[in-house]
Amino acid sequence: MTAAEFQAELDARGLYCPEPVMLLHNRIRDVAPGEVLKVRATDPSTTRDIPRFCQFLGHELVSQAAQGDEFVYLIRRGA
């Protein structure tokens, strides 16, 4: 993923549920609607929690990938 694909980043590596989603909830507010936030996490529960977060709050989960022991998400902020 290149920097051109996202406008902001959240590093939640080393944090465990519920911290990654709590930080995501705060960080997504700093991103303008339509912009993309890249999230990096190591907690496997984010594979369940982040898609639900996006669905519940109307954000688009652009991509979700596992890279070694990290999980990387691109989230487009909804209106």
N, CA, C and O atoms as a GROMACS GRO file, in nm:
protein
  316
    1MET      N    1   0.085  -0.119   0.000
    1MET     CA    2   0.000   0.000   0.000
    1MET      C    3   0.088   0.124   0.000
    1MET      O    4   0.183   0.134   0.078
    2THR      N    5   0.056   0.214  -0.085
    2THR     CA    6   0.135   0.336  -0.093
    2THR      C    7   0.065   0.448  -0.017
    2THR      O    8  -0.054   0.441   0.010
    3ALA      N    9   0.141   0.550   0.016
    3ALA     CA   10   0.086   0.663   0.090
    3ALA      C   11  -0.025   0.732   0.010
    3ALA      O   12  -0.111   0.797   0.068
    4ALA      N   13  -0.023   0.718  -0.123
    4ALA     CA   14  -0.126   0.780  -0.205
    4ALA      C   15  -0.262   0.715  -0.184
    4ALA      O   16  -0.365   0.773  -0.218
    5GLU      N   17  -0.264   0.594  -0.128
    5GLU     CA   18  -0.390   0.522  -0.108
    5GLU      C   19  -0.462   0.562   0.021
    5GLU      O   20  -0.579   0.529   0.039
    6PHE      N   21  -0.392   0.633   0.110
    6PHE     CA   22  -0.456   0.672   0.236
    6PHE      C   23  -0.407   0.810   0.278
    6PHE      O   24  -0.298   0.852   0.239
    7GLN      N   25  -0.488   0.881   0.357
    7GLN     CA   26  -0.456   1.016   0.400
    7GLN      C   27  -0.410   1.021   0.545
    7GLN      O   28  -0.349   1.120   0.587
    8ALA      N   29  -0.439   0.917   0.623
    8ALA     CA   30  -0.402   0.916   0.764
    8ALA      C   31  -0.373   0.772   0.806
    8ALA      O   32  -0.411   0.677   0.737
    9GLU      N   33  -0.305   0.758   0.919
    9GLU     CA   34  -0.266   0.624   0.964
    9GLU      C   35  -0.285   0.613   1.115
    9GLU      O   36  -0.266   0.709   1.189
   10LEU      N   37  -0.321   0.493   1.159
   10LEU     CA   38  -0.333   0.461   1.301
   10LEU      C   39  -0.252   0.335   1.328
   10LEU      O   40  -0.275   0.231   1.266
   11ASP      N   41  -0.157   0.344   1.418
   11ASP     CA   42  -0.075   0.230   1.456
   11ASP      C   43  -0.127   0.175   1.588
   11ASP      O   44  -0.105   0.234   1.694
   12ALA      N   45  -0.197   0.062   1.582
   12ALA     CA   46  -0.253  -0.001   1.702
   12ALA      C   47  -0.181  -0.132   1.733
   12ALA      O   48  -0.234  -0.218   1.803
   13ARG      N   49  -0.061  -0.147   1.680
   13ARG     CA   50   0.016  -0.270   1.705
   13ARG      C   51   0.052  -0.279   1.853
   13ARG      O   52   0.088  -0.180   1.917
   14GLY      N   53   0.041  -0.402   1.906
   14GLY     CA   54   0.073  -0.425   2.046
   14GLY      C   55  -0.041  -0.398   2.142
   14GLY      O   56  -0.028  -0.422   2.262
   15LEU      N   57  -0.153  -0.350   2.091
   15LEU     CA   58  -0.270  -0.323   2.174
   15LEU      C   59  -0.372  -0.435   2.160
   15LEU      O   60  -0.380  -0.501   2.056
   16TYR      N   61  -0.449  -0.456   2.266
   16TYR     CA   62  -0.548  -0.563   2.266
   16TYR      C   63  -0.687  -0.508   2.290
   16TYR      O   64  -0.705  -0.400   2.345
   17CYS      N   65  -0.785  -0.586   2.246
   17CYS     CA   66  -0.926  -0.552   2.256
   17CYS      C   67  -0.957  -0.501   2.398
   17CYS      O   68  -0.920  -0.566   2.496
   18PRO      N   69  -1.023  -0.388   2.407
   18PRO     CA   70  -1.091  -0.310   2.304
   18PRO      C   71  -1.012  -0.189   2.254
   18PRO      O   72  -1.066  -0.107   2.180
   19GLU      N   73  -0.885  -0.177   2.292
   19GLU     CA   74  -0.808  -0.056   2.260
   19GLU      C   75  -0.799  -0.023   2.112
   19GLU      O   76  -0.818   0.094   2.077
   20PRO      N   77  -0.771  -0.118   2.021
   20PRO     CA   78  -0.762  -0.078   1.880
   20PRO      C   79  -0.888  -0.011   1.826
   20PRO      O   80  -0.881   0.088   1.753
   21VAL      N   81  -1.004  -0.064   1.862
   21VAL     CA   82  -1.129  -0.006   1.812
   21VAL      C   83  -1.158   0.127   1.881
   21VAL      O   84  -1.213   0.218   1.819
   22MET      N   85  -1.123   0.139   2.007
   22MET     CA   86  -1.142   0.267   2.077
   22MET      C   87  -1.056   0.376   2.011
   22MET      O   88  -1.103   0.487   1.990
   23LEU      N   89  -0.930   0.343   1.980
   23LEU     CA   90  -0.844   0.440   1.912
   23LEU      C   91  -0.896   0.471   1.772
   23LEU      O   92  -0.892   0.586   1.728
   24LEU      N   93  -0.944   0.368   1.703
   24LEU     CA   94  -1.001   0.388   1.570
   24LEU      C   95  -1.120   0.482   1.576
   24LEU      O   96  -1.134   0.571   1.492
   25HIS      N   97  -1.205   0.464   1.675
   25HIS     CA   98  -1.324   0.548   1.690
   25HIS      C   99  -1.283   0.696   1.703
   25HIS      O  100  -1.347   0.783   1.645
   26ASN      N  101  -1.178   0.723   1.778
   26ASN     CA  102  -1.130   0.861   1.795
   26ASN      C  103  -1.057   0.911   1.670
   26ASN      O  104  -1.077   1.025   1.629
   27ARG      N  105  -0.975   0.827   1.610
   27ARG     CA  106  -0.891   0.870   1.496
   27ARG      C  107  -0.973   0.896   1.371
   27ARG      O  108  -0.941   0.987   1.294
   28ILE      N  109  -1.078   0.818   1.348
   28ILE     CA  110  -1.159   0.835   1.226
   28ILE      C  111  -1.225   0.973   1.223
   28ILE      O  112  -1.256   1.024   1.116
   29ARG      N  113  -1.245   1.032   1.340
   29ARG     CA  114  -1.304   1.167   1.347
   29ARG      C  115  -1.212   1.273   1.289
   29ARG      O  116  -1.258   1.379   1.246
   30ASP      N  117  -1.081   1.245   1.288
   30ASP     CA  118  -0.983   1.340   1.235
   30ASP      C  119  -0.970   1.334   1.084
   30ASP      O  120  -0.903   1.416   1.022
   31VAL      N  121  -1.036   1.235   1.024
   31VAL     CA  122  -1.028   1.212   0.880
   31VAL      C  123  -1.154   1.270   0.815
   31VAL      O  124  -1.265   1.249   0.865
   32ALA      N  125  -1.138   1.342   0.707
   32ALA     CA  126  -1.254   1.401   0.638
   32ALA      C  127  -1.336   1.291   0.571
   32ALA      O  128  -1.281   1.190   0.528
   33PRO      N  129  -1.468   1.310   0.561
   33PRO     CA  130  -1.551   1.211   0.491
   33PRO      C  131  -1.496   1.186   0.350
   33PRO      O  132  -1.463   1.279   0.277
   34GLY      N  133  -1.488   1.058   0.314
   34GLY     CA  134  -1.435   1.019   0.184
   34GLY      C  135  -1.286   0.989   0.184
   34GLY      O  136  -1.236   0.925   0.091
   35GLU      N  137  -1.215   1.033   0.286
   35GLU     CA  138  -1.072   1.005   0.295
   35GLU      C  139  -1.051   0.866   0.356
   35GLU      O  140  -1.141   0.808   0.416
   36VAL      N  141  -0.929   0.814   0.339
   36VAL     CA  142  -0.898   0.678   0.382
   36VAL      C  143  -0.798   0.678   0.496
   36VAL      O  144  -0.697   0.749   0.494
   37LEU      N  145  -0.828   0.597   0.597
   37LEU     CA  146  -0.742   0.578   0.713
   37LEU      C  147  -0.683   0.438   0.706
   37LEU      O  148  -0.755   0.340   0.688
   38LYS      N  149  -0.551   0.429   0.722
   38LYS     CA  150  -0.484   0.299   0.727
   38LYS      C  151  -0.465   0.262   0.874
   38LYS      O  152  -0.413   0.341   0.952
   39VAL      N  153  -0.507   0.140   0.910
   39VAL     CA  154  -0.492   0.092   1.046
   39VAL      C  155  -0.401  -0.031   1.045
   39VAL      O  156  -0.420  -0.122   0.964
   40ARG      N  157  -0.303  -0.031   1.134
   40ARG     CA  158  -0.214  -0.146   1.150
   40ARG      C  159  -0.234  -0.198   1.292
   40ARG      O  160  -0.227  -0.122   1.388
   41ALA      N  161  -0.260  -0.329   1.304
   41ALA     CA  162  -0.287  -0.390   1.435
   41ALA      C  163  -0.225  -0.529   1.441
   41ALA      O  164  -0.195  -0.590   1.338
   42THR      N  165  -0.206  -0.578   1.563
   42THR     CA  166  -0.155  -0.713   1.583
   42THR      C  167  -0.257  -0.802   1.655
   42THR      O  168  -0.237  -0.923   1.663
   43ASP      N  169  -0.362  -0.745   1.707
   43ASP     CA  170  -0.464  -0.822   1.780
   43ASP      C  171  -0.556  -0.893   1.681
   43ASP      O  172  -0.623  -0.827   1.602
   44PRO      N  173  -0.560  -1.028   1.683
   44PRO     CA  174  -0.646  -1.101   1.590
   44PRO      C  175  -0.794  -1.066   1.603
   44PRO      O  176  -0.870  -1.085   1.507
   45SER      N  177  -0.838  -1.016   1.717
   45SER     CA  178  -0.980  -0.981   1.732
   45SER      C  179  -1.020  -0.865   1.641
   45SER      O  180  -1.138  -0.844   1.617
   46THR      N  181  -0.921  -0.789   1.590
   46THR     CA  182  -0.955  -0.679   1.499
   46THR      C  183  -1.014  -0.731   1.369
   46THR      O  184  -1.086  -0.658   1.300
   47THR      N  185  -0.985  -0.857   1.332
   47THR     CA  186  -1.041  -0.913   1.209
   47THR      C  187  -1.192  -0.924   1.218
   47THR      O  188  -1.261  -0.928   1.116
   48ARG      N  189  -1.243  -0.930   1.338
   48ARG     CA  190  -1.388  -0.933   1.362
   48ARG      C  191  -1.440  -0.793   1.396
   48ARG      O  192  -1.542  -0.749   1.343
   49ASP      N  193  -1.366  -0.724   1.484
   49ASP     CA  194  -1.415  -0.597   1.539
   49ASP      C  195  -1.414  -0.482   1.440
   49ASP      O  196  -1.509  -0.404   1.437
   50ILE      N  197  -1.310  -0.471   1.358
   50ILE     CA  198  -1.302  -0.356   1.266
   50ILE      C  199  -1.407  -0.364   1.156
   50ILE      O  200  -1.469  -0.262   1.126
   51PRO      N  201  -1.430  -0.481   1.092
   51PRO     CA  202  -1.540  -0.485   0.995
   51PRO      C  203  -1.676  -0.451   1.058
   51PRO      O  204  -1.758  -0.384   0.995
   52ARG      N  205  -1.700  -0.497   1.180
   52ARG     CA  206  -1.826  -0.464   1.248
   52ARG      C  207  -1.836  -0.315   1.279
   52ARG      O  208  -1.942  -0.255   1.265
   53PHE      N  209  -1.724  -0.257   1.322
   53PHE     CA  210  -1.718  -0.113   1.348
   53PHE      C  211  -1.758  -0.036   1.223
   53PHE      O  212  -1.841   0.056   1.229
   54CYS      N  213  -1.699  -0.074   1.109
   54CYS     CA  214  -1.728  -0.005   0.983
   54CYS      C  215  -1.874  -0.020   0.944
   54CYS      O  216  -1.940   0.077   0.906
   55GLN      N  217  -1.925  -0.141   0.954
   55GLN     CA  218  -2.064  -0.167   0.917
   55GLN      C  219  -2.160  -0.089   1.007
   55GLN      O  220  -2.255  -0.028   0.958
   56PHE      N  221  -2.135  -0.090   1.136
   56PHE     CA  222  -2.224  -0.025   1.232
   56PHE      C  223  -2.224   0.127   1.217
   56PHE      O  224  -2.328   0.191   1.233
   57LEU      N  225  -2.107   0.186   1.185
   57LEU     CA  226  -2.097   0.332   1.179
   57LEU      C  227  -2.098   0.389   1.038
   57LEU      O  228  -2.083   0.510   1.020
   58GLY      N  229  -2.114   0.304   0.936
   58GLY     CA  230  -2.129   0.353   0.800
   58GLY      C  231  -2.000   0.390   0.730
   58GLY      O  232  -2.001   0.475   0.640
   59HIS      N  233  -1.890   0.328   0.768
   59HIS     CA  234  -1.763   0.350   0.700
   59HIS      C  235  -1.740   0.233   0.605
   59HIS      O  236  -1.794   0.124   0.626
   60GLU      N  237  -1.660   0.255   0.500
   60GLU     CA  238  -1.632   0.150   0.402
   60GLU      C  239  -1.499   0.083   0.434
   60GLU      O  240  -1.396   0.149   0.441
   61LEU      N  241  -1.502  -0.048   0.453
   61LEU     CA  242  -1.379  -0.124   0.469
   61LEU      C  243  -1.326  -0.153   0.329
   61LEU      O  244  -1.371  -0.247   0.263
   62VAL      N  245  -1.230  -0.072   0.285
   62VAL     CA  246  -1.178  -0.080   0.149
   62VAL      C  247  -1.097  -0.208   0.132
   62VAL      O  248  -1.111  -0.277   0.031
   63SER      N  249  -1.013  -0.239   0.229
   63SER     CA  250  -0.935  -0.363   0.222
   63SER      C  251  -0.896  -0.408   0.361
   63SER      O  252  -0.888  -0.329   0.455
   64GLN      N  253  -0.871  -0.538   0.371
   64GLN     CA  254  -0.831  -0.602   0.496
   64GLN      C  255  -0.730  -0.710   0.457
   64GLN      O  256  -0.761  -0.796   0.374
   65ALA      N  257  -0.610  -0.706   0.516
   65ALA     CA  258  -0.507  -0.802   0.479
   65ALA      C  259  -0.422  -0.839   0.600
   65ALA      O  260  -0.400  -0.758   0.690
   66ALA      N  261  -0.376  -0.963   0.601
   66ALA     CA  262  -0.280  -1.008   0.702
   66ALA      C  263  -0.142  -1.005   0.638
   66ALA      O  264  -0.121  -1.058   0.529
   67GLN      N  265  -0.049  -0.943   0.708
   67GLN     CA  266   0.090  -0.935   0.661
   67GLN      C  267   0.178  -0.984   0.774
   67GLN      O  268   0.216  -0.907   0.862
   68GLY      N  269   0.211  -1.114   0.771
   68GLY     CA  270   0.286  -1.173   0.882
   68GLY      C  271   0.198  -1.175   1.005
   68GLY      O  272   0.087  -1.229   1.002
   69ASP      N  273   0.246  -1.117   1.114
   69ASP     CA  274   0.167  -1.113   1.237
   69ASP      C  275   0.089  -0.982   1.251
   69ASP      O  276   0.037  -0.952   1.358
   70GLU      N  277   0.081  -0.904   1.143
   70GLU     CA  278   0.008  -0.778   1.144
   70GLU      C  279  -0.117  -0.788   1.057
   70GLU      O  280  -0.123  -0.864   0.960
   71PHE      N  281  -0.215  -0.710   1.095
   71PHE     CA  282  -0.338  -0.695   1.018
   71PHE      C  283  -0.344  -0.550   0.973
   71PHE      O  284  -0.324  -0.458   1.052
   72VAL      N  285  -0.371  -0.530   0.843
   72VAL     CA  286  -0.373  -0.397   0.785
   72VAL      C  287  -0.509  -0.371   0.724
   72VAL      O  288  -0.559  -0.452   0.647
   73TYR      N  289  -0.568  -0.258   0.757
   73TYR     CA  290  -0.701  -0.222   0.709
   73TYR      C  291  -0.696  -0.084   0.643
   73TYR      O  292  -0.626   0.006   0.690
   74LEU      N  293  -0.770  -0.068   0.536
   74LEU     CA  294  -0.794   0.064   0.477
   74LEU      C  295  -0.942   0.091   0.493
   74LEU      O  296  -1.026   0.013   0.448
   75ILE      N  297  -0.972   0.202   0.558
   75ILE     CA  298  -1.111   0.238   0.591
   75ILE      C  299  -1.141   0.375   0.534
   75ILE      O  300  -1.073   0.473   0.565
   76ARG      N  301  -1.245   0.382   0.448
   76ARG     CA  302  -1.289   0.509   0.394
   76ARG      C  303  -1.398   0.563   0.486
   76ARG      O  304  -1.500   0.497   0.509
   77ARG      N  305  -1.376   0.682   0.537
   77ARG     CA  306  -1.474   0.742   0.629
   77ARG      C  307  -1.604   0.773   0.554
   77ARG      O  308  -1.604   0.830   0.444
   78GLY      N  309  -1.712   0.734   0.616
   78GLY     CA  310  -1.844   0.765   0.562
   78GLY      C  311  -1.886   0.906   0.601
   78GLY      O  312  -1.813   0.977   0.671
   79ALA      N  313  -2.003   0.945   0.554
   79ALA     CA  314  -2.056   1.079   0.585
   79ALA      C  315  -2.099   1.084   0.725
   79ALA      O  316  -2.146   1.187   0.772
   0.00000   0.00000   0.00000
